Each structure stands twice: as structure tokens, then as C-alpha cells.
Amino acid sequence: MEDFTTDWTHDELKAYMLLYCAHADFNVSKEEKEYIKSRVGEEKYRKIHKEFENDNDYQQIQKINAAIERFEYSKEEIDEAFQSIKKLFLADGEMDILEQNLYRGLKHLLKK
């Protein structure tokens, strides 16, 4: 069985989660990239982007879930993360159906 634990910081988890969400519609816009960089910085963005690109979808969601559990996020922290995700989805002007579906799916998964 694969271990999905990471040594991410809170900002690295945020970057990874936002990257995961930005890929919902298979098209990461310039505005979405800039939004993520504005939240976590260029260096963390590059580091996490490299890891993200090497993971498949299953690994990505398992890592996100494991990191959230490790940090023991409160309801308020999860709500704050979802506010950032919504802003990311709206960065390019619209929240399309794929983004809406991912948003609902993540809410279901992370708000156990």
C-alpha cells in the first residue's frame, strides 16, 4: 500500500490544492496561475508544481486528504480553503461545470 504522507507546509498544501483545482477543466489559465502564485509565492509554486505534475489524479487527492488530516484542519480553516478555491475558479471570469463538479466533490470529501 502506498504512503501518501507529505512534509508539506500549510502554504505548500494550499499550492497543491489550488493546482489540483486549477486542473479541473484541463486548462490552467494565466489568471489561475497568477492567483496561485499570489497566494503562495513563486518558489513554492514551482516546487509544488513539479511534484504535482509527477502525481496521478488518485495520488493527488490522497495527498491532499492526508495533509488535511495531518494538519487537523478546523471547519473554519476548511471553509477558508474553499473560499480560496472559489476565487481561483473565478480568476478567469467563470466557474464552468467541471470546476463546479470538482468544488462539490472536494466539499463532500473534505467536510466529512
N, C-alpha and C positions, 0 to 999 in steps of 0.2 A: 504494500500500500504506500502511496506517495505521501510525503510530508509537505504540507502547504504553508508551514510557518515561515515567516519572514522576519528580518530585523529592521523593518521599515520604521521610520519616524512617523508622527502624525501627518506631517506635510507630504511625505512620500506615499502614504496610503491615500491621501487626498488626490495627489497627482495620478496615481494608478487608477483610482476610482473614476476620476474625471476623464482619463484617457479611455477607459472601458466604455463609459457613456458616450464619449465623442464618436466612438466607432459604431454606435448603434445603427446608423444609417449607411455605414460603409463608406462614408465620406467625411473626413475631418476637415472642416473649413479653416481658413486662415483665422477667422474670428474666434473659433473654438480653441485653436492652438494658443492664440494670444491670451484668451481668458485663462486657460490653464497656467500659462507662464506667469500671468499676473498674480495668480493665487499662490504659486509655489516657488517661483524663480526659475531662471533659465537652466542653471546647473542641475537642480533636482528634476526638472522636466526631462532633460537629456538622459540622465541616469535611469530614470524610471521608464522612459520611452523605450530604451534599449531592452530592458528586462521584459516589458510588455510585449514587444514585438517577437520575443522568443517563446512566449507562452501561448498555448491554445486557449480557446474560449472556456473550457472546463477548468483549466489551471487558473485562469484569470479570476473567475468567480469564486473558486475555492480559496485563493489567496486573499481576496477582499473579505470574504466571510471570516476566515481565520484571523486576520488582522483586526477586524472589528471586535471579534470575541476577545482577542488578547488585550486590546485596549479597554475592554469593558465599557464601550460607549453607552452613555446615558440616552434616554429618549430625546433630550434636548440636543445632544450632540448629533444624533442621527437626523433629527429634524433640520439642523443647521446644514448637514451634508446634503440633504435633499434640496434645500434652498439653493446651494451652490450648483447642484446638478441641473436644476430648473433654469438657472441663469445661463449655464453652459448651453443647454438646448436652445435657449432663445438668443444666444450670441449671434447666430447667423440669420436672425429675423423670424424664425418659425420653429415650432416643435412638431415635426412630422410624425406620422403614425408609428414608425419604427421606434422613434425616440419615446413617444408616449407609452408604447408597449414595454419598453425596457424600464422606464420610470416606474410603471406599475409593478413589474416583476421584481425589481430591486426593493421596492417598498414592502412587498409581500415577504421576500426573503429576509430582509434585514430588520424588519419590525416584528419579529417572532412573538 
